[in-house]
Amino acid sequence: MVDSMRRDEEKKLIQMTEAVEPENAGTRVDIFLTGELGFSRANVQKLINDGTIFFKDKQLKANYKVKVGDVFGIIPQEAVPIDAQPENIPLDIIYEDADVVVINKARGMVVHPATGNYTGTLVNALLYHCTNLSGINGVIRPGIVHRLDKDTSGIMIVAKNDIAHISLSEQIHTKKAKRTYLTVVRGNIKKDTGTIETLISRDTKDRKRMAVVAVNGRRAITDYRVLERYGKFTIVRCKLLTGRTHQIRVHMEYIGHPIVGDPKYSPMKTCFGIKGQALHSESLVFTHPRTGEVMEFHASLPDDMNKILTRLRNGQFN
């Protein structure tokens, strides 16, 4: 009876996944959730076996084939000691209260520890700065609600507790939270505005890349608006309507305008001396998980992108 009551209490704080879309119907649930949650497949299978992930209050099996509209719940886990150590790394904090931290992530900073990057990450910095972080995403990614690629700069939000994490995660999944990005791409985009809608999946020839595919991918939608044109280059603002891995980078390459400096999707010689893609998460709008207030924040451009814009406006195109 006590265990049953505890489980009922836990389920009041469950994190829900996004509903299964038609293109993913028929996929094994462990494979679907691996992409949905960003965990390893082995970790997802363990969570399923432990009963931490459930469906319609029933125990899941890893080989269950998902159906359109399925939504899965994840019970928050208690945080346990993490191997990553707190490090006194400066953070550009835009806003902070008892529930959230909004930061302007530097280009080149990895978000969380992983193979080859166990120190110097945003998580290491957060562990030093904060006395508490949400534990829903496990011990390797405490507080991390969403992520930015290593060489993408800009605004991120971090959750300090599980209630905030669940609220923010749901807002991102349901598109209630709005994110915009500023980027510099190669070539002259002819249309002033547009929407790019494709399926995206792992590149079968290079697992570190994502690619637009005809089938068996996840729906990805990006709105864009041209801000300035300079012949060989275009300054663009992008709005994410979905949040797939490398989405803007893949979509810009797909329409023939790869992002300047992108090492994966713009193999041409790097110009302007930028190290990494010229992509910046510039704004975030969300509803505060405790107060219900709609909050909007902007992250200033890093120096390297400001220099690119200055050179373009001065007619220096290399």
Summary of the structure (lengths in Angstrom):
residues: 318
radius of gyration: 20.1
end to end distance: 69.4
largest distance: 72.9
contacts: 1006
relative contact order: 0.13
helix: 23%
strand: 30%
